[in-house]
Amino acid sequence: MTLQIKRIFETATSEDGMRILVDRIWPRGVSKLQASIDEWIKDIAPSKELRMWFNHIPDRFEVFKTRYKIELKDKNDILYRIYTISQNQNVTLLYSAKDEIHNHAIVLVEIIENLKK
């Protein structure tokens, strides 16, 4: 089974499996029907303070990753639950950021995949 990320604005496909929105704020311009999500886990998103500091500035991404990982230290129950689900079916973590290289969903996948080791 796979764990992948996808912008919520992309069309849902059968290969997505379980679709989990991992943003704290609902994405603008997307209806709940259009989003086709199975679950919305707000608590796993970066804090408002960290999100605002990062402001999607690529040069801040490495520091953002470090700070975000610290925020996730007490979220192991959620991370392990997503990991467990991904062992039985495809899971797609949905995010709304425009930058497909520098975003929190990439960090989440990295952390969850490292739970396997």
C-alpha positions as CSV (number, residue, x, y, z in Angstrom):
1,M,0.0,0.0,0.0
2,T,1.1,3.6,-0.5
3,L,1.3,6.8,1.4
4,Q,1.2,9.8,-0.9
5,I,0.4,13.5,-1.0
6,K,-1.7,15.5,-3.3
7,R,-3.1,19.0,-3.6
8,I,-6.7,19.1,-2.6
9,F,-7.5,21.0,-5.8
10,E,-6.5,17.9,-7.9
11,T,-9.2,15.5,-8.9
12,A,-9.8,12.5,-6.6
13,T,-9.1,9.1,-8.1
14,S,-9.7,5.6,-7.0
15,E,-5.9,5.2,-6.5
16,D,-6.0,7.8,-3.7
17,G,-7.5,5.3,-1.2
18,M,-8.3,7.1,2.0
19,R,-8.2,10.8,1.6
20,I,-7.1,12.8,4.6
21,L,-7.0,16.6,4.7
22,V,-4.0,17.6,6.9
23,D,-4.5,21.4,6.8
24,R,-5.7,23.3,9.9
25,I,-7.8,25.7,7.8
26,W,-10.4,24.5,5.2
27,P,-9.0,25.4,1.7
28,R,-10.6,28.3,-0.1
29,G,-12.7,27.6,-3.1
30,V,-13.2,23.8,-2.4
31,S,-16.5,22.5,-1.4
32,K,-16.7,19.6,1.0
33,L,-18.4,17.5,-1.7
34,Q,-15.7,18.5,-4.3
35,A,-12.9,17.6,-1.8
36,S,-14.1,14.1,-1.4
37,I,-12.2,13.6,1.9
38,D,-12.6,10.7,4.3
39,E,-11.2,12.5,7.3
40,W,-9.9,16.0,8.3
41,I,-7.1,15.9,10.8
42,K,-6.6,19.6,11.8
43,D,-4.4,18.8,14.8
44,I,-1.6,17.4,12.7
45,A,-1.1,20.6,10.8
46,P,1.6,23.2,11.8
47,S,0.6,25.7,14.5
48,K,-0.7,29.0,13.3
49,E,2.5,30.7,14.6
50,L,4.8,28.3,12.7
51,R,2.7,28.5,9.5
52,M,2.7,32.3,9.6
53,W,6.5,32.4,10.3
54,F,7.2,30.0,7.4
55,N,4.9,31.8,5.0
56,H,5.9,29.4,2.3
57,I,9.3,31.0,1.9
58,P,11.5,28.2,0.4
59,D,14.7,29.4,2.2
60,R,12.9,28.8,5.6
61,F,11.9,25.2,4.7
62,E,14.7,23.4,6.5
63,V,14.1,25.4,9.8
64,F,10.4,24.9,9.3
65,K,10.9,21.1,9.0
66,T,12.8,21.1,12.3
67,R,10.3,23.2,14.2
68,Y,7.4,21.2,12.7
69,K,8.9,17.9,13.8
70,I,9.2,19.3,17.3
71,E,5.5,20.2,17.2
72,L,4.6,16.7,16.1
73,K,6.4,15.0,19.0
74,D,3.2,14.8,21.0
75,K,1.1,13.6,18.0
76,N,2.5,10.1,17.8
77,D,-0.9,8.6,18.2
78,I,-2.2,10.3,15.1
79,L,1.0,9.5,13.1
80,Y,0.8,5.8,14.0
81,R,-2.9,5.7,13.1
82,I,-2.1,7.0,9.6
83,Y,0.8,4.6,9.3
84,T,-1.4,1.7,10.3
85,I,-4.1,2.6,7.8
86,S,-1.4,2.9,5.1
87,Q,-0.4,-0.7,5.8
88,N,-3.8,-1.9,4.7
89,Q,-4.8,0.6,2.0
90,N,-3.6,3.6,0.0
91,V,-3.6,6.8,1.9
92,T,-3.4,10.3,0.3
93,L,-2.6,13.2,2.5
94,L,-4.3,16.3,1.1
95,Y,-2.9,19.9,1.5
96,S,-3.7,23.2,-0.1
97,A,-0.3,24.9,-0.4
98,K,0.7,26.0,-3.9
99,D,4.3,25.0,-3.4
100,E,4.5,21.2,-4.1
101,I,8.1,21.0,-2.8
102,H,8.1,23.1,0.4
103,N,5.0,22.1,2.4
104,H,4.1,20.3,5.6
105,A,2.6,17.3,3.9
106,I,6.1,16.4,2.6
107,V,7.3,16.4,6.2
108,L,4.4,14.3,7.4
109,V,5.1,11.6,4.8
110,E,8.8,11.6,5.7
111,I,7.9,11.1,9.4
112,I,5.3,8.5,8.8
113,E,7.5,6.5,6.5
114,N,10.3,6.6,9.1
115,L,7.9,4.9,11.6
116,K,8.3,1.8,9.5
117,K,12.0,1.6,10.4
